[in-house]
Structure formats: structure tokens, C-alpha cells
Amino acid sequence: MPSAPIQIRPGEDGQLIVQLPYSPDHVTKIETIVGRRWHQQAKHWTVPQTKDAVTHLLALFAGEPTEVDPVLCPPNGAQHDAPAGVPVVRPTVAGDHPLFDRIHLAARARYLSCHTEQAYCHWIKRFMSFHELQPVADMGEPEIGRFLSSLATA
């Protein structure tokens, strides 16, 4: 049974919040970080937010699914220097749909930034809503033309 992904998001006062499924191995790894702190009430760790903190965390938990808050993505479409093969799950704005899983995998394969991936998902979601959630496999050039025409005349 797959466990929940490790989540990395910004915190307060120059800290990153790291939520991870409990395992002795996870605790051992996070305890190697200088300045880390366990927050019993919130059930998460905080670590100092340095220039390479996210990259370090991705390397530390290599091979495990990890969600990185889009706010922490590098500017200009750059990627964190995660080791090859590290699965990084970035939340999308589109919700649960198999098509968006495929988009996520395609974006990762092309090393697109999380912001670009979110923009693609937004436009695809808008396209699907315009066509009242008609199955994407049944749509083609005429539907794309109607959608683009509606944008041009709006």
C-alpha cells in the first residue's frame, strides 16, 4: 500500500514545513538536518529555508514521492536539482482526472516548471468545462476551433 507523499511547503520565519509519513527511517534522515525542529501539535517538522534546502530534502528522500509547494519552485522555469529518478509530485489545479496524471508525467519528462504545468492544466480544465465535460477522446479540431473562437470573441 503506497504511503502518503512527503510534503514540503513554506512556513513562517524563514522555515520550511516538512510533513512525512512516520517511519523510523524518515526520522533518522530528517534528524541529519541542522536546525530541524519537530512540532508535536501540528505533527510536522520545520527546517531552515536556505537556498538549497528543497534540493537537499529531495536528495535526502530520493526515491519517495514528494509534493513541493509551487511557491518553492525556482524562477524562470528552472528545476530543483533533484537526483535522477526522484519522483516529485507537484499539485495541479485540475483535480483528480486520469488525463491530468498523464499531463503531469509528460511535464516531468520534459522538465517543465511546476508553474507551466499548472497553466497547461488550467487551460485544459477550461477547455473541458467549455465543452461541458465531453470526453476528451471524442473531441477534435472542430471543438478546439469553437473553444478558440469563443476566447477571441469574449
C-alpha positions in Angstrom: 0.0 0.0 0.0 1.6 3.3 -1.0 2.1 5.8 1.7 1.3 9.5 1.6 3.8 11.6 -0.2 6.3 13.8 1.7 5.1 17.4 1.6 7.4 20.4 1.5 5.8 23.9 1.9 6.8 27.3 3.1 6.4 28.1 6.8 6.9 31.2 8.9 10.1 33.0 9.8 12.3 31.5 7.1 11.3 27.9 7.8 10.1 25.1 5.5 7.4 22.8 6.8 8.1 19.1 6.1 5.3 16.6 6.6 6.2 13.0 6.2 4.6 9.7 6.9 6.0 8.3 10.1 8.8 5.8 9.8 12.0 5.4 11.8 14.0 5.8 8.6 12.3 9.2 7.8 13.0 10.4 11.4 16.6 9.3 11.1 17.0 11.2 7.8 15.4 14.4 8.9 17.4 14.5 12.1 20.5 14.9 10.0 19.4 18.4 9.1 20.9 21.1 11.3 18.2 23.4 12.8 15.3 21.0 12.3 12.5 21.0 14.8 9.6 18.7 15.5 6.2 20.4 16.2 4.2 17.9 18.2 0.8 19.7 18.0 1.0 20.2 14.2 2.6 16.9 13.6 5.3 18.3 11.2 8.9 19.2 11.1 10.4 22.6 10.2 13.8 23.1 8.7 15.6 26.3 7.9 14.8 27.6 4.4 18.1 28.0 2.8 19.0 28.4 -0.9 19.4 24.7 -1.4 17.0 23.4 1.3 14.4 21.9 -1.1 17.1 20.3 -3.3 18.7 18.8 -0.1 15.4 17.4 1.1 14.7 15.9 -2.3 18.1 14.2 -2.3 17.6 13.1 1.3 14.3 11.4 0.5 15.3 10.2 -3.0 13.0 7.5 -4.4 10.0 8.6 -2.4 7.0 10.5 -3.7 7.3 14.2 -2.7 5.0 17.2 -3.1 6.7 20.5 -3.4 4.6 23.6 -3.0 4.6 25.6 -6.3 5.7 28.7 -4.4 9.0 27.0 -3.7 9.6 26.3 -7.4 12.7 28.0 -8.8 12.1 31.1 -11.0 12.2 31.1 -14.8 11.1 27.5 -15.3 14.3 26.1 -13.7 14.0 22.8 -11.8 15.4 21.8 -8.5 18.5 19.7 -8.9 16.8 16.5 -7.7 18.7 13.3 -8.3 17.6 11.3 -11.4 14.7 9.1 -10.7 13.3 11.1 -7.8 9.5 11.2 -8.1 8.4 14.8 -7.3 4.6 15.2 -7.3 3.5 18.7 -7.9 -0.1 19.5 -7.1 -2.1 20.7 -10.1 -5.1 23.0 -10.2 -7.2 20.5 -12.1 -8.2 17.9 -9.6 -8.4 14.1 -9.9 -8.7 13.0 -13.5 -6.6 10.4 -15.4 -5.8 13.0 -18.1 -4.1 15.2 -15.6 -1.9 12.3 -14.4 -0.7 11.9 -18.0 -0.1 15.7 -18.3 1.9 15.6 -15.0 4.1 12.7 -16.3 4.6 14.5 -19.7 5.6 17.7 -18.0 8.0 15.9 -15.7 9.6 14.1 -18.7 10.1 17.5 -20.4 11.4 19.1 -17.2 8.7 21.8 -17.3 8.4 24.1 -14.3 5.5 23.5 -12.0 4.0 26.8 -13.0 4.0 25.8 -16.6 2.3 22.5 -15.7 -0.3 24.4 -13.7 -1.0 26.7 -16.6 -1.4 23.7 -19.0 -3.8 22.1 -16.6 -5.8 25.3 -16.1 -6.3 25.7 -19.9 -7.2 22.1 -20.4 -9.7 22.3 -17.5 -11.2 25.4 -19.1 -11.4 23.6 -22.4 -13.2 20.7 -20.8 -15.6 22.9 -19.0 -16.4 24.8 -22.2 -17.4 21.5 -23.8 -19.4 20.5 -20.7 -17.0 17.7 -19.7 -17.5 15.8 -23.0 -14.9 13.0 -23.1 -11.6 14.4 -24.4 -11.1 11.4 -26.6 -14.3 12.3 -28.6 -13.1 15.8 -29.3 -11.0 17.0 -32.2 -10.2 20.0 -34.4 -13.9 21.4 -34.6 -14.1 21.5 -30.8 -10.7 23.2 -30.5 -11.8 25.8 -33.1 -15.1 26.6 -31.2 -13.1 27.0 -28.0 -10.5 29.3 -29.5 -13.2 31.3 -31.3 -15.1 31.8 -28.0 -11.9 33.2 -26.5 -11.3 35.5 -29.4 -14.8 36.9 -29.2 -15.1 37.1 -25.4 
